[in-house]
Amino acid sequence: MLWLFLTLVITLGTLASPLYAAITITYVGNFTYKTTDTVHISFKFNTIAPAYGDLVSVEYPYGATTTSVWDVEFLDLRNRAWPTVRVFSTAWEGRWDRDLVYVLNLYYFAPGQDWVLERYRVDWSGLTLYFCKVVKTPNRVSDTIKFETSRSQVQFFDYRSIKVSLPIQYRVPWYCDYVVKDLWICGGSLCFISFDEQNTYSVSAPSSWHAEEINGFKAGDVVKWGGVEAKIPNPWTYRNAPFPSSGSFLYDISISVTAEPELWGSVELAPPREIPLYISRAVFGKPTDCSPPFCFLINSVGNSTWVGTHWVWNSTMYSAAFKTSFNLRPYIAFAPSALRPALTRGISIELPLGSAVGFRVAVLWELDMAARRVWINSALGTFLRAAGTDGALIDYEEVSKNKKLAYSTPPLSTGHGVKWAELQIAVDENTRAIKTAWYSPPDPCAQWPQQIFTCVYRQPVFTKVNGVWVSYARVGPPGRGWPMRWLELVDWLIPYSFLNGRGTDLLSMLYGDYALFYDHVYRLRTWAFNPATGDFDVPSELVIRGARVSLVSLATSLGEYRNTTRDNAKLFYYTSSPYYGQFYNYLFEGVSNWELPAGWTDALPLGLAGMLSNETSPWLVSLVPTTACTSPICVDIKPTLWGPTPSPVADVALPGAGYSLLITYIGEPRTVTVRIYVERGQILQRTASGIAHEPICNAPLATVSKTWVPLDGVYVGPGWWLPYKPLAPCESAQINVNSIYTTPGNYTGPVLVTIEEAETGKRYHFAFIVTNDVSLELRSTSRAPPVYTANAEVPLNTTALLYLGGSPYFHGLPGAGEGGRRFAFRCVTTTVSGRSYADVAQGAAQLSVAGDFWGEVEIWIKARVKEVQVLPIFEAADPERGLVKVSGGTGVVGFAFYLFRDGTWVQKAAVAGSCAVVNASKIAPWDPVLVLPIVDWRAFVYPNGEAQIPRPRAALLSKTWADLPQTETSTVEAWPCSR
């Protein structure tokens, strides 16, 4: 009875409980029970082959979730430090050196025999339980089943079934009363059984064997794919992949055997190291104060000023990228063939020896800024890198020479998204392990899934000439790039230390990574500043030798080496050649010809336009055009902010116009109160008596108290502030405030803006420029109507576009024509192209006013408008063939040809270009052709200037001789002169 007592202890509680005194155990009797059932046995045999081409499978770690980056779905393995995956192909045909026999050993309870059980009833405080003790079991049976795979089978399946008695604990009987033999009536109480013996199995399998041929490849064959090749092992030893070879069973036994090659190789895909986020901005001061890696000089312009009778040097405006405490975190994206890609922090790939396979590889960057995380773009493409994550140099030469590694990149692209590189890898007994490291220059200007801050690529330059602020600086060699109107904000982080004889790159500076040495010598033409002329016009030469880079732009198995050495040994990779796939910053003018510098292209900064400052600070300030109202005559204040915010023209303002300030924070998260002061201007506000103008006094324009996080921003006006929301070009936002700031109406020049931190007492100074440097671009176009009325005025679509300081500019200014005619303003989107990183064009807003400006046009400035008639000019081109040349004057871009039909002139043909040819032999004297020029004209006008707008007039093209019968009419055959 000991077994029953112990069972009760477990069931009812502890021995110390007084409840055990009330327990009564009674033997009820014994009974027999059958558990015979059918067991289904399946045997499946598959074979792994070396990975070949794009017909591959991947074994990823179990339980990975998915994520999306740049709208591409990835298997997310980022929570695994460095996962290992297996890549292989599946065998569909082959031949072994012998038949393979797998023996299934079974040990089970015999079917058809009874279990004999004794039954006990336990009563306790009104509760009755039944316990059963096994006193006799069915006999134990040992059996074997053989599964035989013939030597020509690489895939095999077989199925068997047997009868067994299931262990009694899996068929727990109820307490039942016998009515007749084998017919029970159960009272609904379980009979608890203590029994743990099982039916078991084990598998005997061959330990190893040899493959003679798999998927058409024989042992010792050389497998080729793309630019790589691998030799299949000989002998080609196979083994069983680990599988459950023993265990217990109930209803099913499923044996799944995978034959795999015994010898495997590995490929490592390593990401680069983390890179700090750099934020670039415009600064006024000395570029020599900017030292890598804490500061990288992006662009500089000489600020030469006219004093008396000559130009003098007067400090410098420059843009610099400053290191922040926030990091860009790299990940490796990996995809075999067209399969779903995986996202990892680095990955090891195992492949059977003899594999030759292609992968897609990309580097993805994540920006981690305190509470803000976004994915950022990879610039141009993904490339092999010379140094691994540990900073150690990786030598690709041997594996490339042995045709074990080749890679290519798609055409270089500044677009957004995943930039895949194509990698071909082969492993065999000579090259079992391959290490690769990858890099893609991060571009924080493009963010996903949302743009948390708009990047600005360049902003205008202002300097002083004869006491007047103008929108250019006298810089650059004579005749080229002078004057300079823009200061670049986004370009490669180039360590300018190469100027004193040795260059390096960002990752080498940050971490001391190994870099490759290039022996190419650059002899570049430069110009030094000449105080006598104010130009950079003193010619000189700069010799750069041995530039260091760690970004490998090309790995090839070809025997072409391009001035590349390391330890006196030639390498297979280079970046200083003009061939496909190379990085470069600018085309430098060499002494002999144009040359591409080596690839100092490791990262790009986040460009933030703002007012000039003579110091660095955690604050940026930019102007936001703000209209007081939308009607030509303002009787109430309904302020509207206009995008883009921030704007490429962030520090330039019109006199007497309305603006708000965009304050952007780029420091560590903290709570701080800032006061904003503006030196000059007025406050336009709504009062009980109407609209009032009040001068700026010494009081703060606004006070902002809040917790600031990186790239946090606020719009600021007199006595108010609003959270920053990015505005696209021409996007507007009406705000519910009753005052705006306006610039001084009778002043041009710099205006000081001060930000004061209340807690620290620190004051930071910025300046914007108020200027009257306004110009208008007039654009006039005409169209050719399908039906033309003779001598009718051809409608012109004339548009005036506003420029401030040579930059496209928007503010809510209505247009006017002669006699005071008013024209409503429109905001149109345009682009401002940078000359630096890949000529990226960024969105901007511009004021547009359309109308028929006869007499005069006025948008901030006045200019005279005069019409000039443009008539087609006819000349004999080929008299023998009857060809006539038709040309036009200024602005002519095409001609329309009409014939008189049913009482009107109907268009029959149109030719693009400033010159056309007409087949006059098809024109009858009694049926002339009317020719109407089509114009598309553009010109800039300045204050009190004059614009001559072409107005097209039609003319008849007719003949005095007849090439056609009198009964026929004319047809039009015309084509461009250049055909």
Secondary structure, DSSP 8 states (H G I E B T S, - for coil): -HHHHHHHHHHH--TT-GGGGGEEEEEEEEEEE--EEEEEEEEEEEEEE--EET--EEE--TT-EEEEETTEEEEE-TTSSS-EEEEEEE-SSEEESS-EEEEEEEEEE-TT--EEEEEEEEEETTEEEEEEEEEE---EEEEEEEEEE-TT-SSEEEEEEEEEE--GGGS--EEEEEEETTEEEEEEEEEEE-----EEEEEE--S-EEEEEETTEETT-EEEETTEEEE--SSEEEEE-----EEEESSEEEEEEEEEES-EEEEEEE----EEEEEEEEEEE-GGG--TTTEEEEEEEEEEEEETTEEEEEEEEEEEEEEEEEEEEEEEEEEETTS--EEESSEEEEEETTEEEEEEEEEEEEEEETTEEEEEEE-B--EEBSB-TTS-B---HHHHHTT-EEEE--S-B-SSS---EEEEEEE-SS--EEEEEEE--EEEEEEESS-SS----EEE--EEETTEEES-B--SSTTSS-SB-EEE-------GGGGGT----HHHHHH----EEE--EEEEEEEEEETTTTEEEEEEEEEEES-EE-B-----SSS---SEEETTEE-S--SSSSSTT---S--EEBSSSEE----------EE----BBSS--SEEEEEEEEES-SSSS--S---EEES-BS-SS-SEE-TT-EEEEEEEE-S-SEEEEEEEEESS-EEEEEETTEEEEEE--SS-SEEEEEEE-TTEEEEEETTEEEE---B-TT-EEE---SEEEE--TT--EEEEEEEEETTT--EEEEEEEE---EEEEEEEEE---SEE-TT----EEEEEEEEETTEE------EEEGGG-EE-EEEEEEEEE-SSGGG-EEEEEEEEEEE---EEEESSSEEEEEEEEE--EEEEEETTTTEEEEE--TTEEEEEEEEEETTEEEEEEEEESSEEEEEGGG-BTTB-EEEEEEEEEEEEE-TT-EEEEEEE--EEE--SS-SS-TT------EEETT-
